[in-house]
């Protein structure tokens, strides 16, 4: 998941910033330089939209986990009540639903964690893009103050904008290098699903047995005559 986040952010940066680099390579005056600055601004805006989306997913995942927590407590009460009435079938159904919800809760927890990681990566990318834009804006301001473009100004702008890619590239490359891709063939996925089903059945049996033991222990002891 984290690898996908980094790849997505890098794609946004490379696509948009490369346009600014191309403009800088052809920069012969303030017009193209100004457009390069705007390209970086558009990139920053796009990353901020993605940042807001990450926050929304994080909040949605947190809300889902809170709702599941309340539902789990309710199902626990239902299972205990059903056992008290001698309805093991209803108690099992409640426990099975609990196990499924707990698995769903784990998925939401992973989604929340991924959203937080993405938000941090986006914060770093936004700060980096802003720094690049500010450096290029200073170069633009200097060019506008001059009556004619300085000799070598195009190379100066090109160097500044192209260099702006370096830090983000190194950051993403290191992050991606730390994660090796894991193959997950269809056959392996099926086997993993079978194992998950077995674990679910065992979990239901164990939890139901524990509830029965607690219910039995809570019954008043009969006094001997």
C-alpha contacts under 8 A as a table, 3 or more apart, distances in Angstrom:
res1	aa1	res2	aa2	distance
1	X	4	X	5.19
1	X	5	X	6.43
1	X	114	X	6.71
2	X	5	X	5.07
2	X	6	X	6.40
2	X	114	X	6.45
2	X	117	X	7.05
2	X	118	X	7.43
3	X	6	X	5.21
3	X	7	X	6.18
3	X	175	X	7.73
3	X	176	X	6.23
3	X	179	X	7.04
4	X	7	X	5.09
4	X	8	X	6.09
5	X	8	X	5.23
5	X	9	X	6.30
5	X	118	X	5.93
6	X	9	X	5.22
6	X	10	X	6.05
6	X	118	X	7.63
6	X	121	X	7.35
6	X	172	X	6.50
6	X	175	X	7.66
6	X	176	X	7.47
7	X	10	X	5.11
7	X	11	X	6.11
7	X	172	X	7.88
8	X	11	X	5.15
8	X	12	X	6.52
9	X	12	X	5.26
9	X	13	X	6.37
9	X	47	X	7.77
9	X	121	X	7.97
9	X	122	X	7.20
9	X	125	X	7.91
10	X	13	X	5.08
10	X	14	X	5.96
10	X	169	X	7.90
10	X	172	X	7.07
11	X	14	X	5.22
11	X	15	X	5.96
12	X	15	X	5.36
12	X	16	X	6.24
12	X	43	X	7.29
12	X	46	X	7.94
12	X	47	X	7.74
13	X	16	X	5.52
13	X	17	X	5.61
13	X	18	X	7.88
13	X	43	X	6.71
14	X	17	X	5.43
14	X	18	X	5.61
14	X	165	X	8.00
15	X	18	X	5.63
15	X	19	X	6.99
16	X	19	X	5.43
16	X	20	X	6.97
16	X	39	X	6.60
16	X	40	X	7.10
16	X	42	X	7.77
16	X	43	X	5.78
17	X	20	X	5.02
17	X	21	X	6.28
17	X	39	X	6.90
17	X	40	X	6.17
17	X	43	X	7.05
17	X	165	X	7.71
18	X	21	X	4.86
18	X	22	X	6.18
19	X	22	X	5.13
19	X	23	X	6.23
19	X	36	X	7.39
19	X	39	X	6.97
20	X	23	X	5.05
20	X	24	X	6.10
20	X	35	X	7.52
20	X	36	X	4.35
20	X	37	X	7.22
20	X	39	X	5.75
20	X	40	X	6.72
20	X	161	X	7.10
21	X	24	X	5.01
21	X	25	X	6.21
21	X	36	X	7.34
21	X	158	X	6.44
21	X	161	X	5.65
21	X	162	X	5.68
22	X	25	X	5.07
22	X	26	X	6.60
23	X	26	X	5.28
23	X	27	X	5.97
23	X	32	X	5.94
23	X	33	X	7.03
23	X	35	X	7.39
23	X	36	X	5.85
24	X	27	X	4.75
24	X	32	X	6.90
24	X	33	X	6.25
24	X	36	X	6.56
24	X	154	X	6.63
24	X	157	X	5.68
24	X	158	X	4.76
24	X	161	X	6.91
25	X	154	X	6.47
25	X	155	X	7.10
25	X	157	X	7.58
25	X	158	X	5.15
26	X	32	X	7.45
26	X	154	X	6.91
27	X	30	X	7.63
27	X	31	X	7.88
27	X	32	X	5.26
27	X	33	X	6.01
27	X	153	X	7.92
27	X	154	X	5.10
27	X	157	X	7.43
27	X	158	X	7.86
28	X	32	X	7.11
28	X	149	X	6.89
28	X	153	X	7.41
28	X	154	X	5.83
29	X	32	X	6.30
29	X	33	X	6.63
29	X	143	X	7.14
29	X	148	X	7.91
29	X	149	X	5.78
29	X	154	X	7.87
30	X	33	X	4.95
30	X	34	X	5.76
30	X	140	X	6.01
30	X	143	X	6.25
30	X	144	X	6.17
31	X	34	X	5.19
31	X	35	X	6.39
32	X	35	X	5.00
32	X	36	X	6.22
33	X	36	X	5.01
33	X	37	X	6.38
33	X	136	X	7.72
33	X	140	X	6.06
33	X	157	X	7.70
34	X	37	X	5.09
34	X	38	X	6.32
34	X	137	X	7.67
34	X	140	X	6.66
35	X	38	X	4.94
35	X	39	X	6.15
36	X	39	X	5.02
36	X	40	X	6.43
37	X	40	X	5.19
37	X	41	X	6.29
37	X	133	X	5.79
37	X	136	X	6.45
37	X	137	X	6.34
38	X	41	X	4.82
38	X	42	X	6.18
39	X	42	X	5.10
39	X	43	X	6.29
40	X	43	X	4.97
40	X	44	X	6.19
40	X	129	X	6.75
40	X	130	X	7.84
40	X	132	X	7.80
40	X	133	X	5.88
41	X	44	X	5.02
41	X	45	X	6.17
41	X	130	X	7.80
41	X	133	X	7.06
42	X	45	X	5.01
42	X	46	X	6.17
43	X	46	X	5.11
43	X	47	X	6.28
43	X	129	X	7.61
44	X	47	X	5.13
44	X	48	X	6.21
44	X	126	X	5.82
44	X	129	X	6.21
44	X	130	X	6.93
45	X	48	X	5.04
45	X	49	X	6.31
46	X	49	X	5.18
46	X	50	X	6.40
47	X	50	X	5.00
47	X	51	X	6.09
47	X	122	X	6.52
47	X	125	X	7.67
47	X	126	X	6.39
48	X	51	X	4.78
48	X	52	X	6.26
48	X	122	X	7.69
48	X	126	X	7.16
49	X	52	X	5.18
49	X	53	X	6.28
50	X	53	X	4.94
50	X	54	X	6.20
50	X	122	X	7.67
51	X	54	X	5.09
51	X	55	X	6.41
51	X	118	X	7.73
51	X	119	X	5.66
51	X	122	X	6.07
51	X	123	X	7.50
52	X	55	X	5.11
52	X	56	X	6.27
53	X	56	X	5.02
53	X	57	X	6.25
54	X	57	X	5.15
54	X	58	X	6.15
54	X	115	X	5.10
54	X	116	X	7.23
54	X	118	X	6.61
54	X	119	X	5.87
55	X	58	X	5.02
55	X	59	X	6.20
55	X	115	X	6.82
55	X	116	X	7.57
55	X	119	X	7.02
56	X	59	X	5.17
56	X	60	X	6.08
57	X	60	X	5.02
57	X	61	X	6.07
57	X	111	X	7.59
57	X	112	X	6.97
57	X	115	X	6.33
58	X	61	X	5.22
58	X	62	X	6.21
58	X	111	X	7.12
58	X	112	X	4.64
58	X	113	X	7.59
58	X	115	X	5.32
58	X	116	X	6.69
59	X	62	X	5.06
59	X	63	X	6.15
59	X	112	X	7.60
60	X	63	X	5.16
60	X	64	X	6.21
61	X	64	X	5.10
61	X	65	X	6.30
61	X	108	X	5.12
61	X	109	X	6.75
61	X	111	X	6.39
61	X	112	X	5.35
62	X	65	X	5.19
62	X	66	X	6.40
62	X	108	X	7.38
62	X	109	X	7.45
62	X	112	X	6.60
63	X	66	X	5.14
63	X	67	X	6.29
64	X	67	X	5.13
64	X	68	X	6.18
64	X	105	X	7.54
64	X	108	X	6.94
65	X	68	X	5.06
65	X	69	X	6.12
65	X	105	X	5.60
65	X	108	X	6.52
65	X	109	X	7.22
66	X	69	X	5.09
66	X	70	X	6.49
67	X	70	X	5.28
67	X	71	X	6.28
68	X	71	X	4.93
68	X	72	X	6.03
68	X	101	X	6.58
68	X	102	X	7.72
68	X	105	X	6.61
69	X	72	X	5.18
69	X	73	X	6.51
70	X	73	X	5.31
70	X	74	X	6.40
71	X	74	X	5.00
71	X	75	X	6.15
72	X	75	X	5.09
72	X	76	X	6.15
72	X	98	X	5.81
72	X	101	X	7.39
73	X	76	X	5.08
73	X	77	X	6.50
74	X	77	X	5.24
74	X	78	X	6.36
75	X	78	X	4.86
75	X	79	X	6.09
75	X	94	X	5.64
75	X	95	X	7.21
75	X	97	X	7.76
75	X	98	X	6.64
76	X	79	X	5.17
76	X	80	X	6.30
76	X	94	X	7.33
76	X	95	X	7.41
76	X	98	X	7.84
77	X	80	X	5.23
77	X	81	X	6.12
78	X	81	X	5.11
78	X	82	X	6.08
78	X	91	X	7.05
78	X	94	X	6.69
79	X	82	X	5.14
79	X	83	X	6.23
79	X	90	X	7.02
79	X	91	X	4.19
79	X	92	X	7.22
79	X	94	X	5.53
79	X	95	X	6.63
80	X	83	X	5.21
80	X	84	X	6.26
80	X	91	X	6.98
80	X	211	X	6.88
80	X	215	X	7.56
81	X	84	X	5.05
81	X	85	X	6.45
81	X	91	X	7.87
82	X	85	X	5.12
82	X	86	X	6.33
82	X	87	X	5.03
82	X	88	X	6.61
82	X	90	X	5.94
82	X	91	X	5.22
83	X	86	X	4.94
83	X	87	X	5.41
83	X	88	X	5.62
83	X	90	X	7.94
83	X	91	X	5.95
83	X	212	X	7.08
83	X	215	X	7.71
84	X	87	X	7.46
84	X	215	X	7.41
87	X	90	X	5.50
87	X	91	X	6.40
88	X	91	X	4.95
88	X	92	X	6.03
89	X	92	X	5.16
89	X	93	X	6.29
90	X	93	X	5.03
90	X	94	X	6.30
91	X	94	X	5.14
91	X	95	X	6.23
91	X	208	X	7.45
92	X	95	X	5.01
92	X	96	X	6.00
92	X	204	X	7.20
92	X	208	X	6.58
93	X	96	X	5.10
93	X	97	X	6.23
94	X	97	X	5.14
94	X	98	X	6.26
95	X	98	X	4.87
95	X	99	X	6.31
95	X	204	X	6.03
95	X	207	X	7.21
95	X	208	X	6.85
96	X	99	X	5.18
96	X	100	X	6.34
96	X	204	X	5.86
97	X	100	X	5.11
97	X	101	X	6.11
98	X	101	X	5.10
98	X	102	X	6.12
99	X	102	X	5.12
99	X	103	X	6.39
99	X	200	X	6.89
99	X	203	X	7.38
99	X	204	X	6.97
100	X	103	X	5.19
100	X	104	X	6.30
101	X	104	X	4.86
101	X	105	X	5.97
102	X	105	X	4.86
102	X	106	X	6.26
103	X	106	X	5.12
103	X	107	X	6.48
104	X	107	X	5.05
104	X	108	X	6.39
105	X	108	X	5.07
105	X	109	X	6.13
106	X	109	X	4.93
106	X	110	X	6.24
107	X	110	X	5.13
107	X	111	X	6.25
108	X	111	X	4.89
108	X	112	X	6.10
109	X	112	X	5.07
109	X	113	X	6.21
110	X	113	X	5.06
110	X	114	X	6.09
111	X	114	X	5.09
111	X	115	X	6.12
112	X	115	X	5.12
112	X	116	X	6.31
113	X	116	X	5.15
113	X	117	X	6.31
114	X	117	X	5.05
114	X	118	X	6.10
115	X	118	X	5.03
115	X	119	X	6.06
116	X	119	X	5.03
116	X	120	X	6.32
117	X	120	X	5.23
117	X	121	X	6.29
118	X	121	X	5.06
118	X	122	X	6.02
119	X	122	X	5.06
119	X	123	X	6.08
120	X	123	X	5.06
120	X	124	X	6.40
121	X	124	X	5.22
121	X	125	X	6.21
122	X	125	X	4.89
122	X	126	X	5.89
123	X	126	X	5.17
123	X	127	X	6.17
124	X	127	X	5.23
124	X	128	X	6.18
125	X	128	X	5.05
125	X	129	X	6.10
125	X	168	X	7.08
126	X	129	X	5.14
126	X	130	X	6.05
127	X	130	X	5.11
127	X	131	X	6.23
128	X	131	X	5.14
128	X	132	X	6.30
128	X	168	X	7.32
129	X	132	X	5.05
129	X	133	X	6.12
129	X	164	X	7.92
130	X	133	X	5.06
130	X	134	X	6.13
131	X	134	X	5.14
131	X	135	X	6.26
132	X	135	X	5.21
132	X	136	X	6.26
132	X	161	X	7.00
132	X	164	X	5.66
133	X	136	X	5.15
133	X	137	X	5.95
134	X	137	X	4.93
134	X	138	X	6.24
135	X	138	X	5.25
135	X	139	X	6.53
135	X	160	X	7.54
136	X	139	X	5.01
136	X	140	X	6.20
136	X	157	X	7.06
136	X	160	X	6.95
136	X	161	X	6.92
137	X	140	X	4.88
137	X	141	X	6.12
138	X	141	X	5.03
138	X	142	X	6.22
139	X	142	X	5.13
139	X	143	X	6.26
139	X	157	X	7.01
140	X	143	X	5.06
140	X	144	X	6.17
141	X	144	X	5.11
141	X	145	X	6.34
142	X	145	X	5.26
142	X	146	X	6.79
143	X	146	X	5.36
143	X	148	X	7.75
143	X	149	X	6.16
143	X	150	X	7.42
144	X	147	X	7.34
146	X	149	X	6.61
146	X	150	X	7.70
149	X	153	X	6.45
150	X	153	X	5.19
151	X	154	X	7.92
152	X	155	X	5.31
152	X	156	X	6.37
153	X	156	X	4.96
153	X	157	X	6.24
154	X	157	X	5.28
154	X	158	X	6.04
155	X	158	X	4.96
155	X	159	X	5.98
156	X	159	X	5.18
156	X	160	X	6.24
157	X	160	X	5.09
157	X	161	X	6.13
158	X	161	X	5.34
158	X	162	X	5.83
159	X	162	X	5.30
159	X	163	X	5.76
160	X	163	X	5.20
160	X	164	X	6.24
161	X	164	X	5.00
161	X	165	X	7.28
162	X	165	X	5.75
162	X	166	X	7.54
163	X	166	X	5.40
163	X	167	X	7.98
164	X	167	X	6.76
164	X	168	X	7.82
165	X	168	X	5.71
165	X	169	X	5.99
166	X	169	X	5.10
166	X	170	X	6.14
167	X	170	X	5.19
167	X	171	X	6.21
168	X	171	X	5.00
168	X	172	X	6.11
169	X	172	X	5.27
169	X	173	X	5.88
170	X	173	X	5.07
170	X	174	X	6.05
171	X	174	X	5.36
171	X	175	X	6.25
172	X	175	X	5.02
172	X	176	X	6.01
173	X	176	X	5.19
173	X	177	X	5.95
174	X	177	X	5.05
174	X	178	X	6.30
175	X	178	X	5.36
175	X	179	X	6.98
176	X	179	X	5.36
176	X	180	X	7.60
177	X	180	X	6.77
184	X	188	X	6.29
184	X	189	X	6.46
185	X	188	X	5.33
185	X	189	X	6.29
186	X	189	X	4.98
186	X	190	X	6.26
187	X	190	X	5.21
187	X	191	X	6.40
188	X	191	X	5.09
188	X	192	X	6.16
189	X	192	X	5.05
189	X	193	X	6.20
190	X	193	X	5.04
190	X	194	X	6.32
191	X	194	X	5.06
191	X	195	X	6.29
192	X	195	X	5.06
192	X	196	X	6.15
193	X	196	X	4.98
193	X	197	X	6.24
194	X	197	X	5.10
194	X	198	X	6.34
195	X	198	X	5.08
195	X	199	X	6.17
196	X	199	X	5.05
196	X	200	X	6.11
197	X	200	X	5.02
197	X	201	X	6.30
198	X	201	X	5.20
198	X	202	X	6.23
199	X	202	X	5.09
199	X	203	X	5.99
200	X	203	X	5.05
200	X	204	X	6.19
201	X	204	X	5.18
201	X	205	X	6.27
202	X	205	X	5.13
202	X	206	X	6.06
203	X	206	X	5.15
203	X	207	X	6.03
204	X	207	X	5.25
204	X	208	X	5.99
205	X	208	X	5.21
205	X	209	X	6.06
206	X	209	X	5.15
206	X	210	X	6.17
207	X	210	X	5.00
207	X	211	X	6.21
208	X	211	X	5.10
208	X	212	X	6.23
209	X	212	X	5.08
209	X	213	X	6.15
210	X	213	X	5.05
210	X	214	X	6.23
211	X	214	X	5.14
211	X	215	X	6.11
212	X	215	X	5.02
212	X	216	X	6.05
213	X	216	X	5.09
213	X	217	X	6.08
214	X	217	X	5.03
214	X	218	X	6.14
215	X	218	X	5.15
215	X	219	X	6.62
216	X	219	X	5.43
217	X	220	X	7.96
